[in-house]
Amino acid sequence: MTLASSQPTPSTVLPRLPEELLERDTFLLKRLGLAAKERSMAAYERMGLHPSHHAILIALDERSHETQGAIADALGYDRGQLVGLLDELEDRGLLERRRDPEDRRRHLVSLTTEGKRTLRRLRTLAQEIEDSFFADLSGDERATLHALLLRLAEQHEPRCARVEPPELG
């Protein structure tokens, strides 16, 4: 799958934004975030899914069985919204839910074989989206950008902070 570029054609060239805005890094991050979101949404919609579905499948893949509450907490999703997203994934046969035998109030959620196949396709899609979006950057520039973004994310978004393993001693 090749992603189409969203570069404006000569007939759709928009007026340039004010210089003062272009000098603001937070403004650029916001605009780029919106552009990345639009491209991503279109690509995921072609697969009949949403980036939130992808995030849920990744969370499940990293932890073989999860409770619905743990998934919501890990991803920062509203628990009520998560139930709807899980319903959609379950309807597509990508995950299964069953009662926790140790606590009947909880549901354990796991990937199905089809969910694992779909996750592989979604990982490929995500890589294609990134490769297209960052095509103008060299590999070294992309690595530097990622390192800087991760450093900022670790500072400003608690869920991005690295957890240091406990010292053995």
PECORDA-V524468 format. One record per residue. N is the residue number from 1. PSI is psi in radians with two decimals (none if undefined). BURIAL is I if it has 24 or more other C-alpha atoms within 12 Angstrom, else O. D_CENTER is the distance of its C-alpha to the mean C-alpha in Angstrom with 1 decimal. Layout:
n={N & N}
psi={PSI & PSI}
burial={BURIAL & BURIAL}
d_center={D_CENTER & D_CENTER}
This chain:
n={1 & 2 & 3 & 4 & 5 & 6 & 7 & 8 & 9 & 10 & 11 & 12 & 13 & 14 & 15 & 16 & 17 & 18 & 19 & 20 & 21 & 22 & 23 & 24 & 25 & 26 & 27 & 28 & 29 & 30 & 31 & 32 & 33 & 34 & 35 & 36 & 37 & 38 & 39 & 40 & 41 & 42 & 43 & 44 & 45 & 46 & 47 & 48 & 49 & 50 & 51 & 52 & 53 & 54 & 55 & 56 & 57 & 58 & 59 & 60 & 61 & 62 & 63 & 64 & 65 & 66 & 67 & 68 & 69 & 70 & 71 & 72 & 73 & 74 & 75 & 76 & 77 & 78 & 79 & 80 & 81 & 82 & 83 & 84 & 85 & 86 & 87 & 88 & 89 & 90 & 91 & 92 & 93 & 94 & 95 & 96 & 97 & 98 & 99 & 100 & 101 & 102 & 103 & 104 & 105 & 106 & 107 & 108 & 109 & 110 & 111 & 112 & 113 & 114 & 115 & 116 & 117 & 118 & 119 & 120 & 121 & 122 & 123 & 124 & 125 & 126 & 127 & 128 & 129 & 130 & 131 & 132 & 133 & 134 & 135 & 136 & 137 & 138 & 139 & 140 & 141 & 142 & 143 & 144 & 145 & 146 & 147 & 148 & 149 & 150 & 151 & 152 & 153 & 154 & 155 & 156 & 157 & 158 & 159 & 160 & 161 & 162 & 163 & 164 & 165 & 166 & 167 & 168 & 169}
psi={2.20 & 2.30 & 2.33 & 2.48 & 2.56 & 0.52 & 2.40 & 2.49 & 2.83 & -0.57 & -0.22 & 0.34 & 2.23 & 2.73 & 2.56 & 2.51 & 2.74 & 2.45 & -0.71 & -0.66 & -0.70 & -0.28 & -0.14 & 2.02 & -0.69 & -0.61 & -0.80 & -0.73 & -0.75 & -0.83 & -0.73 & -0.65 & -0.74 & -0.74 & -0.76 & -0.71 & -0.78 & -0.80 & -0.76 & -0.81 & -0.78 & -0.74 & -0.76 & -0.68 & -0.60 & -0.45 & -0.03 & 0.37 & -3.12 & 2.64 & -0.54 & -0.63 & -0.74 & -0.80 & -0.70 & -0.79 & -0.67 & -0.80 & -0.71 & -0.65 & -0.58 & -0.37 & 1.85 & -0.79 & 2.35 & 2.67 & 2.74 & -0.74 & -0.70 & -0.65 & -0.81 & -0.79 & -0.75 & -0.65 & -0.13 & 0.50 & 2.57 & 2.33 & -0.64 & -0.74 & -0.65 & -0.71 & -0.76 & -0.73 & -0.72 & -0.68 & -0.78 & -0.77 & -0.66 & -0.72 & -0.53 & -0.02 & 0.41 & -0.31 & 2.89 & 2.58 & 2.47 & 2.72 & 2.46 & 2.10 & -0.36 & -0.30 & 1.71 & -0.23 & -0.31 & 2.68 & 2.36 & 2.41 & 2.36 & 2.71 & 2.52 & 3.04 & -0.74 & -0.61 & -0.70 & -0.70 & -0.77 & -0.69 & -0.70 & -0.75 & -0.69 & -0.63 & -0.71 & -0.77 & -0.80 & -0.69 & -0.71 & -0.72 & -0.84 & -0.78 & -0.70 & -0.80 & -0.66 & 0.38 & -0.51 & -0.07 & 2.51 & 2.95 & -0.74 & -0.70 & -0.70 & -0.73 & -0.72 & -0.80 & -0.79 & -0.76 & -0.73 & -0.76 & -0.72 & -0.71 & -0.75 & -0.72 & -0.70 & -0.54 & -0.67 & -0.20 & 1.79 & -0.57 & -0.23 & -0.20 & 2.42 & 2.49 & 2.09 & 2.36 & 2.59 & 2.52 & 2.40 & 2.37 & none}
burial={O & O & O & O & O & O & O & O & O & O & O & O & O & O & O & O & O & O & O & O & O & O & O & O & O & O & O & O & O & O & O & O & O & O & O & I & O & O & I & I & I & O & I & I & O & O & O & O & I & I & I & I & I & I & I & I & I & I & I & I & I & O & O & O & I & I & I & I & I & O & I & I & O & I & I & O & O & O & O & O & O & I & I & O & I & I & O & O & I & I & O & O & O & I & I & I & I & O & O & O & O & O & O & O & O & O & O & I & I & I & I & I & O & O & I & I & O & I & I & O & O & I & O & O & I & I & O & O & I & I & I & O & I & O & O & O & O & O & O & O & O & O & O & O & O & O & O & O & O & O & O & O & O & O & O & O & O & O & O & O & O & O & O & O & O & O & O & O & O}
d_center={18.8 & 19.3 & 17.4 & 19.9 & 20.2 & 20.3 & 23.1 & 25.8 & 29.0 & 32.3 & 33.0 & 29.7 & 29.8 & 29.0 & 31.0 & 29.7 & 28.2 & 30.7 & 31.0 & 30.7 & 27.1 & 26.3 & 27.6 & 25.1 & 22.1 & 20.3 & 21.2 & 19.8 & 16.5 & 16.3 & 17.5 & 15.2 & 12.2 & 13.7 & 14.5 & 11.1 & 9.8 & 13.0 & 12.7 & 9.3 & 10.7 & 13.9 & 12.7 & 10.8 & 13.9 & 16.1 & 14.9 & 15.5 & 12.0 & 9.2 & 5.4 & 6.5 & 8.6 & 6.4 & 5.1 & 8.9 & 10.1 & 8.8 & 10.4 & 13.3 & 13.7 & 14.0 & 16.5 & 18.8 & 19.7 & 18.1 & 19.5 & 17.9 & 18.5 & 17.0 & 13.7 & 13.9 & 15.0 & 12.6 & 9.5 & 11.9 & 12.3 & 15.8 & 17.5 & 19.1 & 16.0 & 14.6 & 17.8 & 17.5 & 14.1 & 15.7 & 18.8 & 17.1 & 15.6 & 19.1 & 20.9 & 19.4 & 20.5 & 17.1 & 17.8 & 20.9 & 22.0 & 25.3 & 27.2 & 27.3 & 30.9 & 31.2 & 30.1 & 30.5 & 28.6 & 25.3 & 23.3 & 21.9 & 19.0 & 18.6 & 17.3 & 19.9 & 20.9 & 19.5 & 16.1 & 16.2 & 17.3 & 14.6 & 11.9 & 13.9 & 13.8 & 10.1 & 10.0 & 12.8 & 11.3 & 8.3 & 11.2 & 13.4 & 11.3 & 11.3 & 14.9 & 16.0 & 14.6 & 16.2 & 19.2 & 21.7 & 20.9 & 22.6 & 21.1 & 22.6 & 21.4 & 17.7 & 18.3 & 20.0 & 17.4 & 14.7 & 17.3 & 18.2 & 14.8 & 14.2 & 17.7 & 17.2 & 14.0 & 16.2 & 18.9 & 17.4 & 14.5 & 16.1 & 13.1 & 12.5 & 16.2 & 17.4 & 19.7 & 23.0 & 24.7 & 28.0 & 31.0 & 33.4 & 36.8}
